[in-house]
């Protein structure tokens, strides 16, 4: 067969991809579609502009020394794990398997800090929150516009409605609120944006064979990898798309992806040299090792069944939560029919992908995009340190929504009247947009800060140890605000309720016990505070906050002991003993305990107490006089 015949055959296949799809074009001009999408995006996400920071924003932005250094911190960002600054502040080692080398989004935070930060020491980076939230929405809308251009220009030339519906659904899907409102999740937005830009340049190079287009594609691909590791999927998706959408032979499609294999190899070398394998030991904390208490069969069954949770949220995104960690989703086993549903459904999806790929059907690409990114975050390939998360399904949602858009278009095709088609399509899309906006706008408000987020999520994830622990901390913070003085006790008691839920779920939850002790301390229930902090001492004796809390409580017992003084020496001794137990490095506490022992004629204990005081402060003259008095007796 001659070359012209082959090209003719490929051309026919390109046209056939969408031959059965409706050719309705609601908005004839691309610019009008862009304006419509931009306006809708600004309307439903505009209320996130005034949000503060929440969830991981603190450790990635506010408390990240490299970000706070602005331009000066960029070299360090490029050379370290995304959480390196946080680990250093906690004097901890890498805790997540695989590490987190995603420098591009963190670099944008450093640039923003340099350009817009006020260098405030009291509350660093807070002045840049508005800028960052605005930019998150801008990047998000930009990625949708770029996606629209890609789909209409290269995939659905004859059926632009499919492209528009896909982009509209992607723009308004409530499951994306975490990615937009949680500034730290900009890595997801940038990753997706650069993946689509890579696709565009791949097609441009395929059409023009200009070296500049190839270089641009490789640069965009490298940026996608620096945003997040998900871009490794393009090594499969690029040849798939060339084979399906452009009718390339399998051999040509594979050859076309080789330059990207080279870039991926460079990235992996850089990544491994900086973060290595991440944490190699099993994380002892169930919050970062969600299957710690599961048997091996339970572990695999639960991982598989969680795929259903993602699917359900894509179809019906309610309720939403910032956390799905232990034990939001209960362990299950292979006796659960939903586990087998997940197995059959996803095996069928894989089979459909293969069959449709052979037929050069674009749905194969959509399925592959969904499945590949889903499996990366499913814990089936590697443990990611989390059960599931709404941000984790962000990339997969594109493949899912592309299929939904094709299905909607297919249904519209069944309507014969062009006018009825147009009215029906506009009506359906308007209803979907209103429904999603009614979910997205309130959810953005819940992402205002940690306080509003965790109090809201404690209702939707009542079995999450982390959410309840954080909700308790939120109530504690509220109790300290001057305007809530009249409700202080009530708010503290609400905090204790959530702390109790948290530690009942997770018996080794250090922060739960630590903060519950703070709550009891605020209620002046000092003995209960000590009980909680003693549990922290058993679990994590080197906790950086424990020594401080013990010292504060010790001063309370010391003052109580001094109040008892010579009137009730036995009571005084009881309190002073607790003071030195909690703060054994305080010379004054030992000295006065020695005096109390001396008062009841227990000279041996008095001698020991005063010796301890002198060891801590050799210039403690009163302790020396006390020892002399004992010697005289």
C-alpha positions, 0 to 999 in steps of 0.5 A: 500500500502506498504512502498516500493510501495510508495517509488517506486511511488515517484521515478517514479514521480521524473523522470517524472518531466523532462521526456519531456525535452531535454537532450542536454548537451553543456558542459559535465563537471560542471567545464567548465560550471562554468568557462564559466559563471564566464568569461561571468560575469567578462566580462560584469560586469568588468567595474563596478569595477572602479565605485564610489558610487551612489544612496543610497550608500551614506547613507548606506555606506559613511555617515553611522557612524556604517560602518565607525567604522569597527568592532566596529560598528557591534553591533550597526548595529545588533541593529538598522534599516539600515538607523538609522545612516542617520536618526540620522544625519538628526535629523529625525524619521523612515520614511519607513513603516515596517522599514529596518532590513537588517544587514548582507550586512551592516556588510560586509561593516563594515568588508571591512571598517575595513580591507581595509579602510584608515580612511580618514576624507575628503572622508570616504569609497571612498578608499574601493569603488573598493573592494566593487564593485569587491566583489559585482560581485564576490558574484553575480557570486558565487550565479549563480554558486551555483544556477547552482549546485542546479538546476543540482544536484537536479532539472534537473539531466537529463536535465542540459541544462535547468539549464545552460540556466537559470543561463546564462539568470540570469547572463546576464539580464540587469535588474540586473545592479542596484543590481550589480552596486549599492553597497548598493543592496548587500542585494539582492545578499546575500538574493538570495545566501542564499536562494539557499544555504538553498534549497541545504541543505534542499535537502541534509538533505532530502537525508541523514537525518544528523543533520548537514545538517539540522543545516546548512540549518537553519543557511543559512535560518537565514542568508537569512532573515538577508539579506532581508525579502524575505526569508519568502517565503521559508515557502511556497517554501520549501514544494512546492519543496519537493512535486514537485521535491522529490515526498514527500507527502503533509504531509511530505513536511509540516512537513519538513518545520516546523524547518524553521517556528521556525527560521522565528519566531525568526527572526520576534521577533528580527526584531520587537524588533529592528525596530518595525512597522517602520513609522506608520504615512502616509509619507507626502512626495510623493517621499516616499508615491507615491500614496499620490495624488491618489484617492483610485480607482486610487491607486489600479489600478496603483498598479495593472498596475505596474505589467505589467511594471515589466513583460515588463522589464523582457522581454525587459529591456529597457529603464532602470532607477534608479528611478520610483518614482512620477511621472514617472508612471502616475496614472491610473484607472480601465477604462484602459484595461491594468489594466484588462490585469494585473489582468487576467494575474496574476490570470491565473498565480496563477491558473496555479501554483495551477494546475501544483503544483497538477501535480508536475510540476516544472513550478509551483515552478517557477511561485510561486517563481515569484509571491510570491516575486513580491507580496512582492514588489507590494504595494498590500500587504503592502506599501514599500515606492516606486512605483517600482524598478529594484532591487525589481524584482531581486528575481522574475526574477529567476522564470521568467527566469526558465520558459523561459529556460524550454520554450527554451529547449522545442523549441530545442526539436522540432529539430530532428538533434542533430548537428542542435540542438547544433548549434541552441542552441549555436547560440541563447544563443550567440545572447542573451548574446551579446544583453544583454552585449551591454546593461549591459556594458554601463549601468554599466558605467552610474552607475559610480557615481551620476552625470553620473547616474542621467544625463543619467536617466533624459532622460529616466525618464523625469517625475521623480521629484527625477531624475530631482532634482538629475540631476540638482544637478549633473550639479551643481557639474559639474559646480564647477569642475575647468576643467569645468570653461569655461562651468560653466554658461551653466552647471548651467542653465542646472541645473535650467532646471532640478530643474524647471522640478522637482518642476513642477512635485512635488510642495513640493519638498524641495531639488528641491527649495533648490538647485535651490536657490543655482543655482541662487546664483551661477549666482548672481541672488540673489533675485531669490535665496531668492524666492526659499529658502523662499519656502523651509522655508514655507515647511520645516523651520527646514531644516538643510541647509536653515539657512546656505544658508540664512546666506550666502545670508544675507552677500551678502545683507549686503555687498551691503548695506554697499557699498551704505553707506551714499551715498544712505541711502535708498538703503542701508536700503533696503539691510540691512533690507534683511540681518537682515531678513535672519540672524536675529542673527547677531549683526553687521547687526542690528548695521549698519541697526540702523546707516542707520536709524539714517542717515535718522533721523528715530530714532525709528527704529534706536533705535529698531535696536541697541537694537536688536544688544545689545541683541545679543551682550551686549558688542557692545559699538558702539550700546550703543553710538548710543542709547546715541546719540538718547537720546541726541536728 
